[in-house]
Amino acid sequence: MAVVINTNECTSCGDCEPVCPTTSISTKKGMYVVNQATCTECDGEADSPKCITACPVDGCISYA
């Protein structure tokens, strides 16, 4: 399981990157992306993905 960032909605604010416990969020060509191979949806870390909670744009980050 992993989350995905909708690049059409992302404002590149960076709020999601520092809260990711698996460092699965990085920038690519100025936009934030999620490494699907390492994202755990914060399983064992939080009740829901921390990046979704941190993101100021509703619907920008969602379940894949």
PyMOL Python script that loads the backbone (N, CA, C, O; Angstrom):
from pymol import cmd

cmd.read_pdbstr("""\
ATOM      1  N   MET A   1       0.834  -1.172   0.000  1.00  0.00           N
ATOM      2  CA  MET A   1       0.000   0.000   0.000  1.00  0.00           C
ATOM      3  C   MET A   1       0.886   1.245   0.000  1.00  0.00           C
ATOM      4  O   MET A   1       2.004   1.240   0.515  1.00  0.00           O
ATOM      5  N   ALA A   2       0.362   2.281  -0.579  1.00  0.00           N
ATOM      6  CA  ALA A   2       1.091   3.540  -0.628  1.00  0.00           C
ATOM      7  C   ALA A   2       0.121   4.670  -0.921  1.00  0.00           C
ATOM      8  O   ALA A   2      -1.005   4.441  -1.363  1.00  0.00           O
ATOM      9  N   VAL A   3       0.562   5.871  -0.673  1.00  0.00           N
ATOM     10  CA  VAL A   3      -0.232   7.045  -1.027  1.00  0.00           C
ATOM     11  C   VAL A   3       0.340   7.626  -2.311  1.00  0.00           C
ATOM     12  O   VAL A   3       1.444   7.281  -2.732  1.00  0.00           O
ATOM     13  N   VAL A   4      -0.426   8.503  -2.916  1.00  0.00           N
ATOM     14  CA  VAL A   4       0.010   9.153  -4.146  1.00  0.00           C
ATOM     15  C   VAL A   4      -0.310  10.645  -4.042  1.00  0.00           C
ATOM     16  O   VAL A   4      -1.333  11.034  -3.478  1.00  0.00           O
ATOM     17  N   ILE A   5       0.568  11.462  -4.589  1.00  0.00           N
ATOM     18  CA  ILE A   5       0.373  12.908  -4.598  1.00  0.00           C
ATOM     19  C   ILE A   5      -0.137  13.321  -5.970  1.00  0.00           C
ATOM     20  O   ILE A   5       0.476  13.014  -6.993  1.00  0.00           O
ATOM     21  N   ASN A   6      -1.264  14.019  -5.979  1.00  0.00           N
ATOM     22  CA  ASN A   6      -1.845  14.521  -7.221  1.00  0.00           C
ATOM     23  C   ASN A   6      -1.074  15.782  -7.606  1.00  0.00           C
ATOM     24  O   ASN A   6      -1.230  16.826  -6.972  1.00  0.00           O
ATOM     25  N   THR A   7      -0.256  15.689  -8.629  1.00  0.00           N
ATOM     26  CA  THR A   7       0.604  16.811  -9.012  1.00  0.00           C
ATOM     27  C   THR A   7      -0.197  18.006  -9.527  1.00  0.00           C
ATOM     28  O   THR A   7       0.311  19.128  -9.531  1.00  0.00           O
ATOM     29  N   ASN A   8      -1.419  17.790  -9.955  1.00  0.00           N
ATOM     30  CA  ASN A   8      -2.258  18.904 -10.393  1.00  0.00           C
ATOM     31  C   ASN A   8      -2.760  19.731  -9.209  1.00  0.00           C
ATOM     32  O   ASN A   8      -3.097  20.905  -9.364  1.00  0.00           O
ATOM     33  N   GLU A   9      -2.806  19.119  -8.035  1.00  0.00           N
ATOM     34  CA  GLU A   9      -3.277  19.796  -6.826  1.00  0.00           C
ATOM     35  C   GLU A   9      -2.126  20.288  -5.940  1.00  0.00           C
ATOM     36  O   GLU A   9      -2.301  21.226  -5.162  1.00  0.00           O
ATOM     37  N   CYS A  10      -0.965  19.666  -6.053  1.00  0.00           N
ATOM     38  CA  CYS A  10       0.178  19.971  -5.187  1.00  0.00           C
ATOM     39  C   CYS A  10       0.701  21.385  -5.419  1.00  0.00           C
ATOM     40  O   CYS A  10       0.911  21.808  -6.556  1.00  0.00           O
ATOM     41  N   THR A  11       0.906  22.106  -4.314  1.00  0.00           N
ATOM     42  CA  THR A  11       1.445  23.465  -4.383  1.00  0.00           C
ATOM     43  C   THR A  11       2.946  23.492  -4.083  1.00  0.00           C
ATOM     44  O   THR A  11       3.552  24.563  -4.040  1.00  0.00           O
ATOM     45  N   SER A  12       3.538  22.327  -3.878  1.00  0.00           N
ATOM     46  CA  SER A  12       4.959  22.188  -3.549  1.00  0.00           C
ATOM     47  C   SER A  12       5.334  22.932  -2.272  1.00  0.00           C
ATOM     48  O   SER A  12       6.420  23.501  -2.168  1.00  0.00           O
ATOM     49  N   CYS A  13       4.424  22.919  -1.306  1.00  0.00           N
ATOM     50  CA  CYS A  13       4.677  23.623  -0.038  1.00  0.00           C
ATOM     51  C   CYS A  13       5.730  22.911   0.815  1.00  0.00           C
ATOM     52  O   CYS A  13       6.417  23.549   1.613  1.00  0.00           O
ATOM     53  N   GLY A  14       5.857  21.590   0.647  1.00  0.00           N
ATOM     54  CA  GLY A  14       6.859  20.846   1.394  1.00  0.00           C
ATOM     55  C   GLY A  14       6.424  20.352   2.752  1.00  0.00           C
ATOM     56  O   GLY A  14       7.230  19.753   3.465  1.00  0.00           O
ATOM     57  N   ASP A  15       5.183  20.576   3.140  1.00  0.00           N
ATOM     58  CA  ASP A  15       4.717  20.156   4.465  1.00  0.00           C
ATOM     59  C   ASP A  15       4.715  18.631   4.639  1.00  0.00           C
ATOM     60  O   ASP A  15       4.833  18.141   5.762  1.00  0.00           O
ATOM     61  N   CYS A  16       4.586  17.898   3.572  1.00  0.00           N
ATOM     62  CA  CYS A  16       4.488  16.438   3.650  1.00  0.00           C
ATOM     63  C   CYS A  16       5.838  15.749   3.863  1.00  0.00           C
ATOM     64  O   CYS A  16       5.927  14.752   4.580  1.00  0.00           O
ATOM     65  N   GLU A  17       6.868  16.277   3.245  1.00  0.00           N
ATOM     66  CA  GLU A  17       8.173  15.605   3.255  1.00  0.00           C
ATOM     67  C   GLU A  17       8.752  15.369   4.649  1.00  0.00           C
ATOM     68  O   GLU A  17       9.172  14.246   4.929  1.00  0.00           O
ATOM     69  N   PRO A  18       8.799  16.363   5.537  1.00  0.00           N
ATOM     70  CA  PRO A  18       9.443  16.131   6.836  1.00  0.00           C
ATOM     71  C   PRO A  18       8.660  15.226   7.784  1.00  0.00           C
ATOM     72  O   PRO A  18       9.237  14.713   8.743  1.00  0.00           O
ATOM     73  N   VAL A  19       7.375  15.015   7.550  1.00  0.00           N
ATOM     74  CA  VAL A  19       6.595  14.172   8.465  1.00  0.00           C
ATOM     75  C   VAL A  19       6.603  12.701   8.061  1.00  0.00           C
ATOM     76  O   VAL A  19       6.088  11.861   8.799  1.00  0.00           O
ATOM     77  N   CYS A  20       7.172  12.376   6.917  1.00  0.00           N
ATOM     78  CA  CYS A  20       7.187  10.991   6.435  1.00  0.00           C
ATOM     79  C   CYS A  20       8.221  10.163   7.204  1.00  0.00           C
ATOM     80  O   CYS A  20       9.419  10.434   7.115  1.00  0.00           O
ATOM     81  N   PRO A  21       7.767   9.158   7.958  1.00  0.00           N
ATOM     82  CA  PRO A  21       8.703   8.371   8.766  1.00  0.00           C
ATOM     83  C   PRO A  21       9.593   7.436   7.939  1.00  0.00           C
ATOM     84  O   PRO A  21      10.611   6.958   8.439  1.00  0.00           O
ATOM     85  N   THR A  22       9.226   7.174   6.695  1.00  0.00           N
ATOM     86  CA  THR A  22      10.022   6.285   5.850  1.00  0.00           C
ATOM     87  C   THR A  22      10.809   7.044   4.786  1.00  0.00           C
ATOM     88  O   THR A  22      11.395   6.431   3.893  1.00  0.00           O
ATOM     89  N   THR A  23      10.824   8.348   4.873  1.00  0.00           N
ATOM     90  CA  THR A  23      11.467   9.232   3.896  1.00  0.00           C
ATOM     91  C   THR A  23      11.114   8.841   2.459  1.00  0.00           C
ATOM     92  O   THR A  23      11.973   8.830   1.577  1.00  0.00           O
ATOM     93  N   SER A  24       9.848   8.525   2.242  1.00  0.00           N
ATOM     94  CA  SER A  24       9.369   8.104   0.929  1.00  0.00           C
ATOM     95  C   SER A  24       8.955   9.263   0.045  1.00  0.00           C
ATOM     96  O   SER A  24       8.656   9.059  -1.131  1.00  0.00           O
ATOM     97  N   ILE A  25       8.930  10.471   0.579  1.00  0.00           N
ATOM     98  CA  ILE A  25       8.512  11.634  -0.200  1.00  0.00           C
ATOM     99  C   ILE A  25       9.749  12.454  -0.575  1.00  0.00           C
ATOM    100  O   ILE A  25      10.584  12.783   0.267  1.00  0.00           O
ATOM    101  N   SER A  26       9.833  12.769  -1.859  1.00  0.00           N
ATOM    102  CA  SER A  26      10.952  13.572  -2.347  1.00  0.00           C
ATOM    103  C   SER A  26      10.464  14.445  -3.499  1.00  0.00           C
ATOM    104  O   SER A  26       9.311  14.351  -3.920  1.00  0.00           O
ATOM    105  N   THR A  27      11.346  15.282  -3.994  1.00  0.00           N
ATOM    106  CA  THR A  27      10.970  16.129  -5.123  1.00  0.00           C
ATOM    107  C   THR A  27      11.535  15.564  -6.415  1.00  0.00           C
ATOM    108  O   THR A  27      12.621  14.986  -6.449  1.00  0.00           O
ATOM    109  N   LYS A  28      10.768  15.748  -7.467  1.00  0.00           N
ATOM    110  CA  LYS A  28      11.192  15.347  -8.796  1.00  0.00           C
ATOM    111  C   LYS A  28      10.695  16.421  -9.754  1.00  0.00           C
ATOM    112  O   LYS A  28       9.490  16.618  -9.907  1.00  0.00           O
ATOM    113  N   LYS A  29      11.617  17.103 -10.385  1.00  0.00           N
ATOM    114  CA  LYS A  29      11.289  18.206 -11.293  1.00  0.00           C
ATOM    115  C   LYS A  29      10.425  19.264 -10.610  1.00  0.00           C
ATOM    116  O   LYS A  29       9.509  19.817 -11.218  1.00  0.00           O
ATOM    117  N   GLY A  30      10.727  19.541  -9.337  1.00  0.00           N
ATOM    118  CA  GLY A  30      10.035  20.578  -8.596  1.00  0.00           C
ATOM    119  C   GLY A  30       8.711  20.169  -7.971  1.00  0.00           C
ATOM    120  O   GLY A  30       8.070  20.983  -7.307  1.00  0.00           O
ATOM    121  N   MET A  31       8.293  18.936  -8.165  1.00  0.00           N
ATOM    122  CA  MET A  31       7.032  18.458  -7.595  1.00  0.00           C
ATOM    123  C   MET A  31       7.330  17.318  -6.619  1.00  0.00           C
ATOM    124  O   MET A  31       8.305  16.584  -6.778  1.00  0.00           O
ATOM    125  N   TYR A  32       6.484  17.188  -5.624  1.00  0.00           N
ATOM    126  CA  TYR A  32       6.664  16.119  -4.645  1.00  0.00           C
ATOM    127  C   TYR A  32       6.056  14.821  -5.171  1.00  0.00           C
ATOM    128  O   TYR A  32       4.983  14.813  -5.773  1.00  0.00           O
ATOM    129  N   VAL A  33       6.772  13.729  -4.928  1.00  0.00           N
ATOM    130  CA  VAL A  33       6.333  12.400  -5.344  1.00  0.00           C
ATOM    131  C   VAL A  33       6.553  11.428  -4.193  1.00  0.00           C
ATOM    132  O   VAL A  33       7.360  11.677  -3.298  1.00  0.00           O
ATOM    133  N   VAL A  34       5.820  10.310  -4.232  1.00  0.00           N
ATOM    134  CA  VAL A  34       5.939   9.277  -3.203  1.00  0.00           C
ATOM    135  C   VAL A  34       6.575   8.039  -3.815  1.00  0.00           C
ATOM    136  O   VAL A  34       6.151   7.571  -4.872  1.00  0.00           O
ATOM    137  N   ASN A  35       7.589   7.514  -3.150  1.00  0.00           N
ATOM    138  CA  ASN A  35       8.207   6.263  -3.577  1.00  0.00           C
ATOM    139  C   ASN A  35       7.260   5.135  -3.168  1.00  0.00           C
ATOM    140  O   ASN A  35       7.130   4.824  -1.984  1.00  0.00           O
ATOM    141  N   GLN A  36       6.612   4.536  -4.137  1.00  0.00           N
ATOM    142  CA  GLN A  36       5.615   3.497  -3.878  1.00  0.00           C
ATOM    143  C   GLN A  36       6.227   2.254  -3.230  1.00  0.00           C
ATOM    144  O   GLN A  36       5.532   1.516  -2.531  1.00  0.00           O
ATOM    145  N   ALA A  37       7.494   2.021  -3.451  1.00  0.00           N
ATOM    146  CA  ALA A  37       8.168   0.836  -2.909  1.00  0.00           C
ATOM    147  C   ALA A  37       8.439   0.932  -1.415  1.00  0.00           C
ATOM    148  O   ALA A  37       8.551  -0.091  -0.740  1.00  0.00           O
ATOM    149  N   THR A  38       8.546   2.161  -0.886  1.00  0.00           N
ATOM    150  CA  THR A  38       8.895   2.307   0.526  1.00  0.00           C
ATOM    151  C   THR A  38       7.789   2.895   1.392  1.00  0.00           C
ATOM    152  O   THR A  38       7.868   2.821   2.619  1.00  0.00           O
ATOM    153  N   CYS A  39       6.759   3.476   0.781  1.00  0.00           N
ATOM    154  CA  CYS A  39       5.657   4.057   1.547  1.00  0.00           C
ATOM    155  C   CYS A  39       4.857   2.954   2.239  1.00  0.00           C
ATOM    156  O   CYS A  39       4.474   1.966   1.613  1.00  0.00           O
ATOM    157  N   THR A  40       4.612   3.134   3.528  1.00  0.00           N
ATOM    158  CA  THR A  40       3.849   2.157   4.315  1.00  0.00           C
ATOM    159  C   THR A  40       2.514   2.716   4.787  1.00  0.00           C
ATOM    160  O   THR A  40       1.816   2.082   5.578  1.00  0.00           O
ATOM    161  N   GLU A  41       2.155   3.917   4.298  1.00  0.00           N
ATOM    162  CA  GLU A  41       0.965   4.630   4.774  1.00  0.00           C
ATOM    163  C   GLU A  41       1.039   4.851   6.289  1.00  0.00           C
ATOM    164  O   GLU A  41       0.010   4.942   6.958  1.00  0.00           O
ATOM    165  N   CYS A  42       2.249   4.935   6.817  1.00  0.00           N
ATOM    166  CA  CYS A  42       2.527   5.169   8.236  1.00  0.00           C
ATOM    167  C   CYS A  42       1.992   4.053   9.135  1.00  0.00           C
ATOM    168  O   CYS A  42       1.698   4.280  10.309  1.00  0.00           O
ATOM    169  N   ASP A  43       1.869   2.861   8.581  1.00  0.00           N
ATOM    170  CA  ASP A  43       1.408   1.714   9.356  1.00  0.00           C
ATOM    171  C   ASP A  43       2.366   1.482  10.531  1.00  0.00           C
ATOM    172  O   ASP A  43       3.574   1.339  10.340  1.00  0.00           O
ATOM    173  N   GLY A  44       1.823   1.448  11.721  1.00  0.00           N
ATOM    174  CA  GLY A  44       2.625   1.278  12.922  1.00  0.00           C
ATOM    175  C   GLY A  44       3.166   2.588  13.469  1.00  0.00           C
ATOM    176  O   GLY A  44       3.705   2.617  14.575  1.00  0.00           O
ATOM    177  N   GLU A  45       3.035   3.657  12.725  1.00  0.00           N
ATOM    178  CA  GLU A  45       3.527   4.974  13.136  1.00  0.00           C
ATOM    179  C   GLU A  45       2.383   5.904  13.548  1.00  0.00           C
ATOM    180  O   GLU A  45       2.521   6.696  14.480  1.00  0.00           O
ATOM    181  N   ALA A  46       1.255   5.799  12.843  1.00  0.00           N
ATOM    182  CA  ALA A  46       0.120   6.701  13.078  1.00  0.00           C
ATOM    183  C   ALA A  46      -1.164   6.017  12.623  1.00  0.00           C
ATOM    184  O   ALA A  46      -1.122   5.002  11.928  1.00  0.00           O
ATOM    185  N   ASP A  47      -2.298   6.577  13.016  1.00  0.00           N
ATOM    186  CA  ASP A  47      -3.590   6.007  12.634  1.00  0.00           C
ATOM    187  C   ASP A  47      -3.897   6.195  11.152  1.00  0.00           C
ATOM    188  O   ASP A  47      -4.646   5.415  10.562  1.00  0.00           O
ATOM    189  N   SER A  48      -3.321   7.225  10.560  1.00  0.00           N
ATOM    190  CA  SER A  48      -3.491   7.485   9.130  1.00  0.00           C
ATOM    191  C   SER A  48      -2.195   8.088   8.612  1.00  0.00           C
ATOM    192  O   SER A  48      -1.359   8.518   9.406  1.00  0.00           O
ATOM    193  N   PRO A  49      -2.011   8.130   7.306  1.00  0.00           N
ATOM    194  CA  PRO A  49      -0.770   8.683   6.768  1.00  0.00           C
ATOM    195  C   PRO A  49      -0.529  10.125   7.230  1.00  0.00           C
ATOM    196  O   PRO A  49      -1.395  10.988   7.091  1.00  0.00           O
ATOM    197  N   LYS A  50       0.646  10.360   7.771  1.00  0.00           N
ATOM    198  CA  LYS A  50       0.994  11.671   8.301  1.00  0.00           C
ATOM    199  C   LYS A  50       1.006  12.744   7.223  1.00  0.00           C
ATOM    200  O   LYS A  50       0.694  13.903   7.496  1.00  0.00           O
ATOM    201  N   CYS A  51       1.362  12.369   6.009  1.00  0.00           N
ATOM    202  CA  CYS A  51       1.435  13.354   4.933  1.00  0.00           C
ATOM    203  C   CYS A  51       0.054  13.901   4.581  1.00  0.00           C
ATOM    204  O   CYS A  51      -0.086  15.081   4.261  1.00  0.00           O
ATOM    205  N   ILE A  52      -0.968  13.038   4.640  1.00  0.00           N
ATOM    206  CA  ILE A  52      -2.331  13.492   4.349  1.00  0.00           C
ATOM    207  C   ILE A  52      -2.770  14.502   5.398  1.00  0.00           C
ATOM    208  O   ILE A  52      -3.402  15.506   5.071  1.00  0.00           O
ATOM    209  N   THR A  53      -2.438  14.241   6.652  1.00  0.00           N
ATOM    210  CA  THR A  53      -2.787  15.152   7.739  1.00  0.00           C
ATOM    211  C   THR A  53      -2.039  16.474   7.608  1.00  0.00           C
ATOM    212  O   THR A  53      -2.604  17.533   7.879  1.00  0.00           O
ATOM    213  N   ALA A  54      -0.791  16.423   7.201  1.00  0.00           N
ATOM    214  CA  ALA A  54       0.037  17.632   7.102  1.00  0.00           C
ATOM    215  C   ALA A  54      -0.285  18.494   5.887  1.00  0.00           C
ATOM    216  O   ALA A  54      -0.055  19.703   5.907  1.00  0.00           O
ATOM    217  N   CYS A  55      -0.805  17.895   4.852  1.00  0.00           N
ATOM    218  CA  CYS A  55      -1.051  18.618   3.597  1.00  0.00           C
ATOM    219  C   CYS A  55      -2.187  19.636   3.755  1.00  0.00           C
ATOM    220  O   CYS A  55      -3.272  19.280   4.214  1.00  0.00           O
ATOM    221  N   PRO A  56      -1.949  20.895   3.382  1.00  0.00           N
ATOM    222  CA  PRO A  56      -2.988  21.914   3.499  1.00  0.00           C
ATOM    223  C   PRO A  56      -4.031  21.882   2.373  1.00  0.00           C
ATOM    224  O   PRO A  56      -5.032  22.596   2.439  1.00  0.00           O
ATOM    225  N   VAL A  57      -3.804  21.066   1.351  1.00  0.00           N
ATOM    226  CA  VAL A  57      -4.714  21.006   0.213  1.00  0.00           C
ATOM    227  C   VAL A  57      -5.534  19.717   0.271  1.00  0.00           C
ATOM    228  O   VAL A  57      -4.994  18.620   0.129  1.00  0.00           O
ATOM    229  N   ASP A  58      -6.839  19.861   0.481  1.00  0.00           N
ATOM    230  CA  ASP A  58      -7.717  18.686   0.547  1.00  0.00           C
ATOM    231  C   ASP A  58      -7.677  17.923  -0.770  1.00  0.00           C
ATOM    232  O   ASP A  58      -7.829  18.511  -1.841  1.00  0.00           O
ATOM    233  N   GLY A  59      -7.472  16.615  -0.687  1.00  0.00           N
ATOM    234  CA  GLY A  59      -7.478  15.758  -1.860  1.00  0.00           C
ATOM    235  C   GLY A  59      -6.179  15.708  -2.636  1.00  0.00           C
ATOM    236  O   GLY A  59      -6.093  15.009  -3.646  1.00  0.00           O
ATOM    237  N   CYS A  60      -5.169  16.430  -2.190  1.00  0.00           N
ATOM    238  CA  CYS A  60      -3.890  16.425  -2.895  1.00  0.00           C
ATOM    239  C   CYS A  60      -3.191  15.088  -2.740  1.00  0.00           C
ATOM    240  O   CYS A  60      -2.630  14.560  -3.700  1.00  0.00           O
ATOM    241  N   ILE A  61      -3.223  14.538  -1.535  1.00  0.00           N
ATOM    242  CA  ILE A  61      -2.597  13.240  -1.264  1.00  0.00           C
ATOM    243  C   ILE A  61      -3.712  12.250  -0.947  1.00  0.00           C
ATOM    244  O   ILE A  61      -4.580  12.518  -0.115  1.00  0.00           O
ATOM    245  N   SER A  62      -3.676  11.105  -1.619  1.00  0.00           N
ATOM    246  CA  SER A  62      -4.730  10.118  -1.415  1.00  0.00           C
ATOM    247  C   SER A  62      -4.143   8.707  -1.447  1.00  0.00           C
ATOM    248  O   SER A  62      -2.974   8.509  -1.777  1.00  0.00           O
ATOM    249  N   TYR A  63      -4.969   7.754  -1.103  1.00  0.00           N
ATOM    250  CA  TYR A  63      -4.564   6.354  -1.146  1.00  0.00           C
ATOM    251  C   TYR A  63      -4.462   5.908  -2.594  1.00  0.00           C
ATOM    252  O   TYR A  63      -5.317   6.243  -3.415  1.00  0.00           O
ATOM    253  N   ALA A  64      -3.430   5.162  -2.905  1.00  0.00           N
ATOM    254  CA  ALA A  64      -3.215   4.678  -4.274  1.00  0.00           C
ATOM    255  C   ALA A  64      -4.212   3.600  -4.645  1.00  0.00           C
ATOM    256  O   ALA A  64      -4.174   3.082  -5.762  1.00  0.00           O
TER     257      ALA A  64
END
""", "prot")
cmd.dss("prot")
cmd.show_as("cartoon", "prot")
cmd.util.cbc("prot")
cmd.orient("prot")
